[in-house]
Amino acid sequence: MQLRYGFRPYPNGRQCAALARAFGCARVVFNDALRVREDARAAGLPYVPTAELSKQLTAAKKTAERAWLGEVSAVVLQQSLRDLDTAYRNFFDGLKGKRPKMGAPRFKSRKDTRQSIRFTANAGWKITPGGKLRLPKIGDVSVKWSRTLPSTPSTVTVVKDSAGRYFASFVVETGPCEVLPETTPEIGIDLGLGHFAVLSDGEKINSPRFLRRAERKLKKAQRALSRKAKGSKNRDKARHRVARAHARVADARREFHHQLSTKLIRENQAIAVEDLAVKGLARTRLAKSVHDAGWSAFTAMLEYKATRYGRAFVRIGRFEPTSQVCSVCCVKDGPKPLHIREWTCGACGTVLDRDINAAVNVAKAAGLAVTACGAQVSPGLVPAQRGEAGTHRDGQPTVVGIPVL
Ligand SMILES: [Zn+2]
C-alpha cells in the first residue's frame, strides 16, 4: 500500500525565495489552464484536453510575459496541470453522483493559506548521501528526519502552510502489511458528542489535555483578532497568531488520532465503527462539533492501520438504530431524545448507558464478539476476518500520515 510520510524541511533564505517562485509559477500555470478551459466552456467549445494545455504551456514559456516560468522545474508545472485535472475529475464525478458533490475548480490566489508543489520521480529530486533534500532549481534543503523511510519514495510534495511552516510529504510504497501478533479482543466504537469516543468495553475516551489547551489558545487568538481594526498592522499580526494556533491544534489533533488509533489497533483483533455521514451531519447544529472532532480523519486512520497491521475493520451503516435497541436483550424500544444519557430497558431491566449501549450495538452489528461491562456475549456470532499471524515488529508502529487515495 502507499503511505505518506511527512517531515519538516528548513530551507535557507535563498531556498525560501526559490520555493516562493516555484509556488507562484505553479499557481500561474494552474490559473492560466483553468482560464483556457473556462473560456472554452463559456464559448460553448469542447473541454480542452490536457495535452493541449501542456502545449500551450510550452509555448507560453517562449513569450516575454511568461519567460520566468523557465526558472522553475518543468515537472512542477506539469504537476500543476495534473492537479487541475484532478480538480475537474472530482467536480465531474460529483455531478455524476460518484462522490460527494463539490464546487468547480477555482482560481488560486496569492493569499491562499496553503501552497504546494510536487516533484515526481522524473523531476530528478533526491535525498543526498548527506541527508539533504535535493530539489531541482531550489537546492539542497536541510530536513529534520524524524523517522526512517521504509523504501525510496517516488514523489515529494513541498507545502507551505498558513503559519509559514514548510512540510515535505513523501509517497512511499510499503510492503503488503506488517501483521501484528494475533489477539482476541474485538471492539465497537461509538463516536459521540459527549466524549470523543466510547468503546463497547465501557471505556470513554476524551480528547487529551494538550489538545484542549491548544483549542483554548486558538479561541483566544480568534477573539483577539476579531477586536483588531481592519487593515491595521495589529490585525495582520493577530491573523498570523491565529494561523499558528490553528496549525498547533491541527498537529495536536493528528497526534491524538495517531496515539488512539495505534492503541486500538494493537489491542484489538477487530474494530467496528459507525459510518458517520459527516457530510449529512455537517449541515446540522452538530456541525461544528463534527468538524472539530475530526472523526472522518480518525476513522480513515483506523482503517489504513487495520489494513497495514492485519486487523479487521468494519464500518456499519449509519441508519442502524444504535440508541434504540437494548444491547443486552435486543429489544427495540424506540428513539430517545439526546438529553437522555441513561435508561432502564423495559424488557430485561438492564440499566443502559447511552454511549456504551451504542458502542456495543455497533460491535454487534459488525458481527463481533463483544463483552459489555462484563455483561453479555452476543449469540450467533459471525467470525471476524483475521489476518495471518506474522512477524512481530518491536516497539510502536512508526507509521504516520494518511493513505494515498
Ligand atoms: Zn433489554
Residues whose N, C-alpha, C, O or C-beta is under 5 A from the ligand:
A	BS01	ZN	C326 V328 C329 C330 C345 A347 C348 G349
